């Protein structure tokens, strides 16, 4: 059985060349083309919040299953293992079954179900379990099961569109069907005419299939959600809407609900001390918005300074600088609009930055016993937790505050532990970082709790100062972690703290260089 877990154990190999871009990822483009399966479902969960509350809470299961499909597909294409292939196909099978259970029209139920959706759903689950068991024993059963479900789903969509009276819904359905046909065309071309596309230096049609089939899949789910309301709730009139602009039909479709107000400026329950729209009629909190500039300007410089580190130690360090930019953009959007979606983006961006930093740099000596000192397993555990917190945070935003408090506390405790193990200029940098962090927190609390006092002093800008200070603390924490990581993980490399533009100026920009010598501070 263990050989089925090994890379390359799957009999399926797509047209893209293996291990051409990364020695760790078999089909690099096919792997990363699953990114939409990770990015858009949380947005759909947010857009369908009221649908879940008033029509069917199970709609969120479908968005979570889309994430599972993306994870399974990425794992398969990264390893080309047989277990990856099975996970990919079974994830697709289960999202089909969940969709049929939820949206299959009652008028087409076989008579022995007596128009009972619960009984029909139970039968669908039993079918999926049997298909899963058979697929494990005989993987060819997967292809049969997916073909059995895929074509009827497409025909059912066409049938429902013929009954549809809304021109807007009909146009979306036609686009969905066209994208689905284009996706299937890409899949067949990649499978049957690989040599032709290799000759054209474009063996990436399967990656296009991932992108197109995701678009077709989530659009089909939106359409079936619309049809389900029409059939199951005759007293309710569903309306197809688009995000971010209602008049842009190539945006993200969803079913109209009262949650639209959460996308509007001022819909967030959080409002900071700075007055709104005092400087610009288009920006709610001007100072709080512009003060995110360091998050956008400094990370590219850090990428340049960390080139050597990324080549010799960990390429993932650049992901942290990119995520800092993303935090700045989300924070700026939130403070510019004070919208609820902006608040969520701001909090989720911070959550993922903290998670990524801990995945990359958390010391193995402190790993929980159940991850067996395996950083990959630890990172998967943290990643799954972040996905769960993201989904739950969209449904219950208070969960974001809890997650940020837990992760933020962990980051600071780990920082203090590392400082105790350091000496010289590294320890001085650590102490300055803690001082800046404490000052930043003091500004945040003072802006939140003592707003009237600061307004009377005509200085309601402590949250803007928080942005500046917390950025400085954040990037220096990453620098300290990156130094400790080299010292703990690499016996043949020595980390050295350096400052830009002058190494003898300790208030400059710190970064880490590495040398094949004895360890230094």
C-alpha positions as CSV (number, residue, x, y, z in Angstrom):
1,X,0.0,0.0,0.0
2,X,2.8,2.4,0.8
3,X,4.0,2.5,-2.8
4,X,0.7,4.2,-3.7
5,X,1.8,7.2,-1.6
6,X,5.1,7.6,-3.5
7,X,5.5,10.4,-6.0
8,X,4.9,9.2,-9.6
9,X,2.9,6.1,-8.5
10,X,-0.2,7.3,-10.4
11,X,-0.6,5.9,-13.9
12,X,-1.9,9.3,-15.0
13,X,0.6,11.9,-16.2
14,X,-0.6,15.0,-17.9
15,X,1.1,16.9,-20.8
16,X,3.1,19.4,-18.7
17,X,6.7,18.3,-18.1
18,X,7.6,17.0,-14.6
19,X,9.9,18.8,-12.2
20,X,10.9,21.4,-14.7
21,X,10.3,24.5,-12.5
22,X,10.7,23.1,-9.0
23,X,12.5,19.9,-7.8
24,X,9.7,19.4,-5.3
25,X,6.6,19.9,-7.5
26,X,6.0,17.5,-10.4
27,X,3.6,19.6,-12.5
28,X,4.1,23.2,-11.3
29,X,1.6,25.0,-13.4
30,X,-1.1,22.3,-13.0
31,X,-0.5,22.5,-9.3
32,X,-0.8,26.3,-8.9
33,X,-3.7,26.7,-11.4
34,X,-5.9,25.4,-8.6
35,X,-5.5,28.7,-6.8
36,X,-9.1,29.8,-7.6
37,X,-10.4,26.8,-5.6
38,X,-8.8,28.4,-2.5
39,X,-9.4,32.1,-3.1
40,X,-13.0,32.4,-4.2
41,X,-15.0,29.9,-2.0
42,X,-14.5,32.2,1.1
43,X,-15.9,35.1,-0.9
44,X,-18.9,32.9,-1.9
45,X,-19.4,31.9,1.7
46,X,-19.6,35.5,2.6
47,X,-21.9,36.4,-0.3
48,X,-24.2,33.5,0.5
49,X,-24.5,34.2,4.2
50,X,-28.1,35.2,4.1
51,X,-28.9,32.4,1.7
52,X,-27.5,30.0,4.2
53,X,-29.5,31.6,7.0
54,X,-32.9,31.7,5.3
55,X,-32.8,29.1,2.6
56,X,-30.3,26.3,3.1
57,X,-27.2,26.3,5.4
58,X,-25.8,23.4,3.4
59,X,-24.7,25.8,0.7
60,X,-21.5,26.4,2.7
61,X,-20.7,22.7,2.5
62,X,-20.4,23.0,-1.2
63,X,-18.0,26.0,-1.0
64,X,-15.9,24.0,1.5
65,X,-15.9,21.0,-0.8
66,X,-14.6,23.2,-3.6
67,X,-11.7,24.0,-1.4
68,X,-11.1,20.3,-0.7
69,X,-11.2,19.7,-4.5
70,X,-8.5,22.3,-4.9
71,X,-6.3,20.9,-2.1
72,X,-6.7,17.4,-3.5
73,X,-6.0,18.4,-7.1
74,X,-2.9,20.5,-6.1
75,X,-1.6,17.5,-4.1
76,X,-2.1,15.1,-7.0
77,X,-0.4,17.3,-9.5
78,X,2.4,18.1,-7.1
79,X,3.2,14.5,-6.5
80,X,1.5,12.4,-9.3
81,X,0.9,9.8,-6.6
82,X,-1.9,7.3,-6.8
83,X,-3.3,8.4,-3.5
84,X,-3.4,12.0,-4.8
85,X,-5.3,10.8,-7.9
86,X,-7.8,9.0,-5.7
87,X,-8.3,12.0,-3.4
88,X,-8.7,14.3,-6.4
89,X,-11.4,12.1,-8.0
90,X,-13.2,11.3,-4.8
91,X,-13.4,15.0,-3.8
92,X,-15.1,15.7,-7.2
93,X,-17.4,12.7,-6.7
94,X,-18.5,14.0,-3.3
95,X,-19.2,17.6,-4.4
96,X,-21.4,16.1,-7.2
97,X,-23.3,14.0,-4.7
98,X,-23.7,16.9,-2.3
99,X,-25.0,19.2,-5.1
100,X,-27.5,16.6,-6.3
101,X,-28.7,16.0,-2.8
102,X,-29.3,19.7,-2.3
103,X,-30.5,20.9,-5.6
104,X,-32.0,18.0,-7.7
105,X,-35.6,19.0,-8.5
106,X,-38.2,17.1,-6.6
107,X,-40.3,16.8,-9.7
108,X,-37.6,14.4,-11.0
109,X,-37.5,12.2,-7.9
110,X,-38.1,8.5,-8.4
111,X,-41.6,7.6,-7.1
112,X,-40.2,5.4,-4.2
113,X,-38.7,8.5,-2.6
114,X,-42.2,9.9,-2.1
115,X,-40.9,13.5,-2.8
116,X,-38.8,13.3,0.4
117,X,-35.5,15.1,0.0
118,X,-34.0,13.7,3.2
119,X,-34.5,10.2,1.8
120,X,-33.1,11.1,-1.5
121,X,-30.1,12.7,0.1
122,X,-29.5,9.5,2.2
123,X,-29.6,7.4,-1.0
124,X,-27.1,9.8,-2.6
125,X,-24.8,9.4,0.4
126,X,-25.0,5.6,0.3
127,X,-24.2,5.7,-3.4
128,X,-21.2,8.0,-2.8
129,X,-19.9,5.7,-0.1
130,X,-20.3,2.6,-2.3
131,X,-18.6,4.5,-5.2
132,X,-15.8,5.6,-2.8
133,X,-15.2,2.0,-1.6
134,X,-15.2,0.6,-5.2
135,X,-12.9,3.4,-6.3
136,X,-10.3,2.5,-3.7
137,X,-10.4,-1.1,-4.8
138,X,-10.7,-0.4,-8.5
139,X,-9.7,3.2,-9.4
140,X,-11.3,2.9,-12.9
141,X,-14.7,3.0,-11.1
142,X,-14.0,6.7,-10.4
143,X,-14.1,7.6,-14.1
144,X,-17.4,5.7,-14.5
145,X,-18.9,7.4,-11.5
146,X,-17.8,10.9,-12.5
147,X,-19.1,10.4,-16.1
148,X,-22.4,9.1,-14.7
149,X,-22.8,12.3,-12.6
150,X,-21.2,14.9,-14.8
151,X,-23.2,14.6,-18.0
152,X,-26.6,14.5,-16.2
153,X,-25.6,17.6,-14.3
154,X,-24.9,19.5,-17.5
155,X,-28.2,18.3,-19.1
156,X,-30.1,19.3,-16.0
157,X,-28.6,22.8,-16.2
158,X,-29.7,23.1,-19.8
159,X,-33.2,21.8,-19.0
160,X,-33.6,24.3,-16.1
161,X,-32.4,27.2,-18.3
162,X,-35.2,26.4,-20.8
163,X,-37.7,26.9,-18.1
164,X,-36.1,30.1,-16.8
165,X,-38.0,33.4,-17.3
166,X,-35.2,35.7,-16.2
167,X,-33.0,36.9,-19.1
168,X,-30.2,37.7,-16.7
169,X,-30.1,34.2,-15.3
170,X,-30.4,32.7,-18.8
171,X,-27.4,34.7,-20.0
172,X,-25.4,33.5,-17.0
173,X,-26.4,29.9,-17.8
174,X,-25.3,30.2,-21.4
175,X,-21.9,31.5,-20.3
176,X,-21.6,28.7,-17.8
177,X,-22.4,26.1,-20.4
178,X,-19.9,27.7,-22.9
179,X,-17.2,27.8,-20.3
180,X,-17.9,24.1,-19.4
181,X,-17.6,23.1,-23.0
182,X,-14.4,25.1,-23.4
183,X,-13.0,23.4,-20.2
184,X,-13.8,19.9,-21.6
185,X,-12.2,20.8,-24.9
186,X,-9.0,21.8,-23.0
187,X,-9.1,18.6,-21.0
188,X,-9.5,16.4,-24.1
189,X,-6.8,18.3,-26.1
190,X,-4.3,17.9,-23.2
191,X,-5.1,14.2,-23.0
192,X,-5.3,13.3,-26.7
193,X,-3.1,15.8,-28.5
194,X,-0.2,16.2,-26.0
195,X,2.5,15.9,-28.6
196,X,0.9,18.6,-30.8
197,X,0.8,21.1,-27.8
198,X,4.3,20.1,-26.8
199,X,5.5,21.0,-30.3
200,X,3.8,24.4,-29.8
201,X,5.6,24.8,-26.5
202,X,2.2,25.1,-24.6
203,X,1.6,22.0,-22.6
204,X,-0.6,23.8,-20.1
205,X,-4.2,23.1,-21.3
206,X,-4.9,21.0,-18.2
207,X,-4.0,24.1,-16.1
208,X,-6.6,26.1,-18.2
209,X,-9.0,23.2,-17.5
210,X,-8.6,23.9,-13.8
211,X,-9.4,27.6,-14.1
212,X,-12.3,27.1,-16.5
213,X,-13.9,24.2,-14.7
214,X,-13.8,26.1,-11.4
215,X,-15.6,29.1,-13.1
216,X,-18.2,26.7,-14.6
217,X,-18.6,24.8,-11.3
218,X,-19.2,27.7,-9.0
219,X,-21.4,29.4,-11.6
220,X,-23.5,26.2,-11.9
221,X,-23.8,26.1,-8.1
222,X,-25.1,29.7,-8.1
223,X,-27.6,28.8,-10.9
224,X,-28.9,25.7,-9.1
225,X,-29.2,27.7,-5.9
226,X,-31.4,30.1,-7.8
227,X,-33.5,27.3,-9.3
228,X,-33.8,25.6,-5.8
229,X,-35.3,28.8,-4.4
230,X,-37.8,29.1,-7.3
231,X,-38.9,25.5,-6.7
232,X,-38.6,25.0,-2.9
233,X,-39.7,28.6,-1.8
234,X,-42.5,29.7,-4.1
235,X,-43.2,32.6,-1.7
236,X,-39.7,34.0,-2.3
237,X,-38.4,35.7,-5.4
238,X,-34.7,35.1,-5.9
239,X,-32.7,37.8,-7.7
240,X,-29.3,37.2,-9.3
241,X,-26.7,39.8,-8.3
242,X,-23.1,40.4,-9.2
243,X,-20.2,41.5,-7.0
244,X,-18.4,43.9,-6.8
245,X,-20.7,45.9,-9.3
246,X,-24.3,45.1,-9.9
247,X,-24.2,46.2,-13.5
248,X,-21.1,44.1,-14.4
249,X,-22.3,40.7,-15.5
250,X,-18.8,39.3,-15.6
251,X,-18.4,39.8,-11.9
252,X,-19.0,37.2,-9.2
253,X,-22.6,36.1,-9.3
254,X,-24.7,35.3,-6.2
255,X,-28.3,35.2,-5.1
256,X,-29.7,38.5,-3.8
257,X,-30.0,38.7,0.0
258,X,-30.0,41.3,2.7
259,X,-26.2,40.8,3.2
260,X,-25.5,43.2,0.3
261,X,-25.4,46.0,2.9
262,X,-22.2,44.5,4.3
263,X,-20.4,45.4,1.1
264,X,-21.4,49.1,1.3
265,X,-19.2,51.8,2.8
266,X,-19.8,52.2,6.5
267,X,-21.3,48.7,6.9
268,X,-18.6,47.7,9.4
269,X,-19.5,48.0,13.1
270,X,-15.9,49.2,13.7
271,X,-15.2,52.9,13.4
272,X,-11.9,54.3,14.7
273,X,-11.2,57.6,16.4
274,X,-10.3,59.6,13.2
275,X,-13.2,61.5,11.8
276,X,-14.8,60.2,8.6
277,X,-14.5,61.9,5.2
278,X,-12.9,65.0,6.6
279,X,-10.0,65.3,4.1
280,X,-11.4,63.4,1.0
281,X,-15.0,62.7,0.0
282,X,-13.9,59.3,-1.3
283,X,-11.8,58.1,1.7
284,X,-13.5,57.5,5.1
285,X,-10.4,57.6,7.4
286,X,-7.7,59.4,5.4
287,X,-4.9,59.2,7.9
288,X,-5.6,55.5,8.8
289,X,-5.7,54.7,5.1
290,X,-2.5,56.5,4.0
291,X,-0.5,55.2,7.0
292,X,-0.5,51.8,5.5
293,X,2.1,53.0,2.9
294,X,5.0,51.2,4.6
295,X,3.3,47.9,4.1
296,X,3.3,48.5,0.3
297,X,6.7,50.4,-0.1
298,X,9.1,48.4,2.1
299,X,8.4,44.7,1.3
300,X,9.9,45.0,-2.3
301,X,13.1,46.3,-0.6
302,X,13.1,43.4,1.8
303,X,12.7,41.0,-1.2
304,X,15.9,42.5,-2.7
305,X,17.8,42.3,0.6
306,X,16.7,38.7,1.2
307,X,17.7,37.4,-2.3
308,X,20.7,35.5,-0.8
309,X,18.6,34.1,2.0
310,X,15.9,32.9,-0.3
311,X,18.4,31.1,-2.5
312,X,20.4,29.5,0.3
313,X,17.8,28.9,3.0
314,X,14.1,29.3,2.3
315,X,12.4,30.7,-0.8
316,X,9.2,31.0,1.1
317,X,10.6,34.1,2.9
318,X,9.4,36.2,-0.1
319,X,5.8,34.9,0.5
320,X,5.9,36.7,3.8
321,X,6.9,40.0,2.2
322,X,4.1,39.6,-0.4
323,X,1.6,38.9,2.4
324,X,2.7,42.1,4.2
325,X,1.8,44.0,1.0
326,X,-1.6,42.2,1.0
327,X,-2.2,43.2,4.7
328,X,-1.5,46.8,3.8
329,X,-3.8,46.8,0.8
330,X,-6.6,45.2,2.8
331,X,-6.2,47.6,5.7
332,X,-6.1,50.5,3.4
333,X,-9.4,49.3,1.7
334,X,-11.0,48.8,5.1
335,X,-10.2,52.3,6.4
336,X,-11.0,53.9,3.1
337,X,-14.5,52.4,3.0
338,X,-15.2,51.2,6.6
339,X,-17.1,48.3,4.9
340,X,-17.7,45.0,6.6
341,X,-16.0,43.1,3.7
342,X,-13.0,45.3,4.2
343,X,-12.9,44.5,7.9
344,X,-13.0,40.8,7.1
345,X,-10.3,41.1,4.5
346,X,-8.1,43.0,6.9
347,X,-8.4,40.5,9.7
348,X,-8.1,37.4,7.4
349,X,-4.9,38.8,5.8
350,X,-3.3,39.2,9.2
351,X,-4.5,35.7,10.2
352,X,-2.8,34.2,7.1
353,X,0.4,36.2,7.6
354,X,0.7,35.0,11.2
355,X,0.0,31.4,10.1
356,X,2.6,31.5,7.3
357,X,5.3,32.9,9.6
358,X,4.7,30.2,12.2
359,X,4.6,27.4,9.6
360,X,7.9,28.6,8.2
361,X,9.9,29.5,11.4
362,X,8.3,27.8,14.4
363,X,11.1,25.9,16.1
364,X,10.9,22.1,15.8
365,X,11.9,21.8,19.5
366,X,8.5,23.3,20.4
367,X,6.4,21.2,17.9
368,X,3.5,19.3,19.4
369,X,4.2,15.5,19.7
370,X,1.6,14.5,17.2
371,X,3.5,16.2,14.3
372,X,6.6,14.1,15.0
373,X,9.0,17.0,14.4
374,X,7.8,17.0,10.7
375,X,7.6,20.6,9.5
376,X,5.4,19.7,6.5
377,X,2.9,18.0,8.8
378,X,3.0,21.0,11.1
379,X,2.5,23.4,8.2
380,X,-0.5,21.3,6.9
381,X,-2.0,21.3,10.3
382,X,-1.6,25.1,10.6
383,X,-2.9,25.6,7.1
384,X,-6.0,23.5,7.6
385,X,-6.6,25.4,10.9
386,X,-6.3,28.7,9.0
387,X,-8.8,27.6,6.4
388,X,-11.3,26.6,9.1
389,X,-10.8,29.8,11.0
390,X,-11.2,31.7,7.7
391,X,-14.5,30.0,6.9
392,X,-15.8,30.3,10.4
393,X,-14.7,33.9,10.6
394,X,-16.8,34.7,7.5
395,X,-19.8,33.2,9.3
396,X,-19.0,34.6,12.8
397,X,-16.6,37.5,12.6
398,X,-16.0,37.4,16.3
399,X,-14.0,34.2,15.6
400,X,-11.4,36.3,13.7
401,X,-10.7,38.3,16.9
402,X,-10.2,35.0,18.8
403,X,-7.9,33.5,16.2
404,X,-5.8,36.7,15.9
405,X,-5.5,36.9,19.7
406,X,-4.3,33.3,19.9
407,X,-1.8,33.5,17.0
408,X,-0.6,37.0,17.9
409,X,0.1,35.9,21.5
410,X,2.0,32.8,20.2
411,X,4.1,35.0,17.9
412,X,5.1,37.4,20.8
413,X,5.8,34.5,23.3
414,X,8.0,32.8,20.7
415,X,9.8,36.1,20.1
416,X,10.5,36.5,23.8
417,X,11.8,32.9,23.9
418,X,14.2,33.6,21.0
419,X,15.5,36.8,22.5
420,X,16.5,35.0,25.6
421,X,18.7,32.7,23.5
422,X,20.4,35.6,21.6
423,X,23.2,38.0,22.4
424,X,24.8,41.1,21.1
425,X,23.2,43.1,18.3
426,X,20.5,40.4,17.7
427,X,19.4,40.7,21.3
428,X,19.4,44.5,21.0
429,X,17.2,44.3,17.9
430,X,14.9,41.9,19.7
431,X,14.5,44.3,22.6
432,X,13.8,47.2,20.3
433,X,11.2,45.1,18.5
434,X,9.4,44.3,21.8
435,X,9.5,48.0,22.8
436,X,8.0,49.1,19.4
437,X,5.3,46.3,19.6
438,X,4.3,47.5,23.1
439,X,4.1,51.1,22.0
440,X,2.0,50.0,19.0
441,X,-0.4,48.1,21.2
442,X,-0.6,51.1,23.6
443,X,-1.6,53.3,20.6
444,X,-4.2,50.8,19.5
445,X,-5.8,50.6,22.9
446,X,-5.6,54.4,23.5
447,X,-7.3,55.0,20.1
448,X,-10.1,52.5,20.9
449,X,-10.7,53.2,24.6
450,X,-9.7,56.9,25.0
451,X,-11.0,58.4,21.8
452,X,-12.8,61.3,23.4
453,X,-9.6,62.4,25.2
454,X,-7.5,62.3,22.0
455,X,-10.2,64.2,20.0
456,X,-10.2,66.9,22.7
457,X,-6.4,67.1,22.1
458,X,-7.1,67.4,18.3
459,X,-5.0,64.3,17.6
460,X,-7.3,61.3,16.7
461,X,-4.5,59.6,14.7
462,X,-3.2,57.0,17.1
463,X,-4.5,54.2,14.9
464,X,-2.5,55.6,12.1
465,X,0.6,55.5,14.3
466,X,-0.3,51.9,15.2
467,X,-0.1,51.0,11.5
468,X,3.4,52.5,11.3
469,X,4.7,50.9,14.5
470,X,3.1,47.5,13.9
471,X,4.7,47.3,10.5
472,X,8.1,48.0,11.9
473,X,7.6,45.4,14.7
474,X,6.2,42.9,12.1
475,X,9.1,43.0,9.7
476,X,11.7,43.0,12.4
477,X,10.0,39.9,14.0
478,X,10.3,38.2,10.6
479,X,14.0,39.1,10.5
480,X,14.6,37.7,14.0
481,X,12.7,34.5,13.2
482,X,14.6,34.1,9.9
483,X,17.9,34.4,11.9
484,X,16.8,31.8,14.5
485,X,15.6,29.4,11.8
486,X,19.0,29.3,10.1
487,X,20.7,28.7,13.5
488,X,18.4,25.8,14.3
489,X,18.0,24.1,10.9
490,X,21.3,24.5,9.1
491,X,24.6,23.2,10.7
492,X,26.7,24.4,7.7
493,X,25.4,27.9,7.5
494,X,25.9,30.9,9.9
495,X,23.3,33.7,10.0
496,X,24.5,37.3,10.3
497,X,22.5,40.3,11.1
498,X,23.2,43.2,8.7
499,X,21.7,46.7,8.4
500,X,20.9,48.7,5.3
501,X,22.1,51.2,4.1
502,X,25.0,51.1,6.7
503,X,25.8,48.1,8.7
504,X,27.1,50.1,11.6
505,X,23.8,52.0,11.9
506,X,21.6,49.8,14.0
507,X,18.5,51.9,13.4
508,X,18.6,51.1,9.7
509,X,16.7,48.3,8.0
510,X,17.8,44.9,9.4
511,X,18.1,41.7,7.3
512,X,19.9,38.4,7.4
513,X,22.8,37.2,5.3
514,X,24.2,33.7,5.5
515,X,27.8,32.4,5.3
516,X,29.4,28.9,5.2
517,X,31.4,29.7,8.4
518,X,31.0,29.3,12.1
519,X,27.8,30.7,13.5
520,X,27.8,34.4,14.4
521,X,25.3,36.8,15.8
